[in-house]
């Protein structure tokens, strides 16, 4: 299936989305969901907006294909929501190294095996290279936070897919410029001179790693309640 066909196949209607946050509370909203591919340094590369009810994994392959046409990358960093055979295989076909968190899918045996492996690694002091690289994935969540808090993603005053997408892309454009400036001009800490500030790693042509994430874009927040399943 071609990229235009994959994009056309994604739902774009305004509907209800639900997610569980880190505190175990379930939040629902009416609106859309923005899926973002982020490179080293928190630089957004590609975005796709879908209906709020679309699961993150449904957008992984078209988003990865879209990004692969724009930059050359080595790794695909994704959380457990993207743990599926199809996504692993697609990442390998693109010539990338997929580093995806394991989703135990409520299997008690898998959960216990993961706990034993984690305990054994901690006892031996063993840290795999993939684990070190996976830590970088948290930067994509900071990109989502900046889009919401600083660049208009939290309060959307328009309706309709096209208008909301345009609103978000204005914010994403400024966010991208801000992230690039952070790579070029390091922040000056209080009491220090520009020459004494540590120099960041520059983005050299192509992105070395990409992290994938999504953020909710509500037209109206519905509810927030404790979840019976707890946090994850």
N, C-alpha and C positions, 0 to 999 in steps of 0.2 A: 504494500500500500504506500502511495506517495505521501509526502508531507502535507500538501494541500488537502488530500483526502482524509488524512488523520485529523487535521485541524477542523475540517468540516464535520467530522463525526462526533466531536466533543459537544456536549450540551451547553447552550449559552443563555437559556431562559433564567429569569429571576426566580429562585425557589428557596427552600429552607435548608440550611446547613447546620450540622451539629458536630461538636468536637469536645474532647475532654482535656482540660488544662492540667498543668503540672500539680495542682492542688487537689485533683480528683473531682473537680466540679464540671458538670456538663453545661456547655453554653450553646445556645441556638441563635441563629440570626436569619433574617430574610435578605437575600442579596446575591453576592457572587464570591468567588474565590480566585485570588491571584497566585499563580504558580511561578516561581522565580528560580532561575539558574544563576548562581553567583560564583565568580572566579576568586583567585587569591586577592587579598586586600579588600574583600567585601565589595567588589565591582560587579554590578548586575550585567549579565550578558544577554539573557532572553527572558521574556515574560509571556505567559498565556493566561487569559482570564476565562473562567468557565462558570457554570452554575455552582451555587454554594454546595450542593449535594454531591458533586463529583469527588470521588476519592483521589487522593494524591497520586496513587499508583497508576491511575488511568491516564495521567498526563505525562508520565515519566518518559515514555518512548517518543512521542512527538516533540516534547521539550528538548530531549537529548539530541534528536535529529536536527532540530532548529539551531541549537547551539553548536553542533558539530560543523555546520556550514559557515559559522562565523569565527570560531577560534579553534586552535589545536590544543588539546588538553591530554593529560596523562591518566588522571584518576577521576572516578565518579564517586563522590561521597554522598551517601543517602542513609536516612534513618530506617527503622524497622518497618515503617509503612510501605517502603518500596521493595521489600524482600519478596521477590517472586522470580521464578525461573526465566520468564520472558524478559524481565528487565535486566537480569544478570547477562543473559545471552546477547541482548541488544547492545549493552555496554561493551562486551567483548568484540562484537562485530564492528563497532566503531573504532576498535583499536585501543580501547581504554582498559584500565584496571579497575573493576568495580570493587568498592569497599562499602558494603551495605551491612548495617546492623541486623543481627539475626532476630527474626520474629518467631517466638515459640508457639504462637497461635493457640494459646491456652492448653498446650500439651504439658502435662505435669512431668512426664519423662524428660522432655526437652529442657524444661525449666530447671530441673534438678541437675541435668548434665551440664548446663551452662554455669550453674552455681559451683559445681565441683571443679570445672575447668578454670573458672575465675579464681577460686581459692587456691588451686594448685599453682597457677601463674604468680599469684601474689606471694605464695610461700617461697617459690624459686626466684622471685624478683625478675621474672621473664616478661618483657614487653615487646610485642611484635611490632615491626615497622608500620603495619596497617593500623594498629591502634594509635600510634603517634600521629599518623596522617589524619585519622578520623577525628581527632580533637579539633582540627581546623573547621569542621562542619558547623560548629556553633556560631561561626561568623555570619552564616546565612540568616540565623535568627535575629542577629543584631541589625542586619539589613532590613528585615521585616519591621523591627521595632522603630528604626529611624524613619521608614516610610510612613508608618502610622503616626508617630509622635511629632515629627518635624516637617513632613512633606505632604500633609493633607490626606493620608490614607485612612485615618480614623473617622473623620467627619466628611462625608460625601453629601453635597447639597444638590445633586442632580439625579435624574432617573434615566433608566434605559442603558442598555449594554454599551452602545457607542459613546455616549456622553460620559459614563463612568470610566470607561477605558481611557478616554482622552484625558480626563481629570487625573487618573493615576499615572499616565505616561508623562504628563508635565512634571509631576512630583518625582517620578523615577529618573527623568532626565537630569533634574537638579541634584538628586541623590548620587547619580553616577559621577557627575562633575565634582561633587564634594568628596567622594571616595577617591577619585583620581588625584585631587589636590592633596589629600592626606598622604598619598604615596610619594608625591613630589616634594611637598613642604611639610616636614615633620612638625607636630604641635610643640609649642614652647611651654615648658613647665614653669610653674611659679618659682621665681628666684634663680632661673637659669638663663643663659644667653643662647641665641640660635646656634652658635657654633658648638655648644656643649650638649645639645640635644642629640639623642641617638638617631642615626640615619636608618630609615626603613628599607626593606628589600623592595626594589623597583620591579614593576611589572614588565618583564622583558618579552615584548612581542606577543607571545601566546601564554595562555593561562596554564599553569602547572596542575592545578587542582580545581575542581568545580564542586560546589555543594548545592544541593537541591532542597527547596522548601516551599511552603505555601502559606498564605495569610488570608484571613477572612475579610471580606469587604462588605459590611452590612449596610443595608438601607435602613434597617430598624432592628435593634437587639430584642430578642424574644424573652429568654429566661436564663437563669443560672441556678442550678440546684446540685446538691451533693450527689455523686455517682455511687451506685451500689457496688461498682467494681473497684473503686479506689483509683489512685493515680497510676501512671505508667511512664 
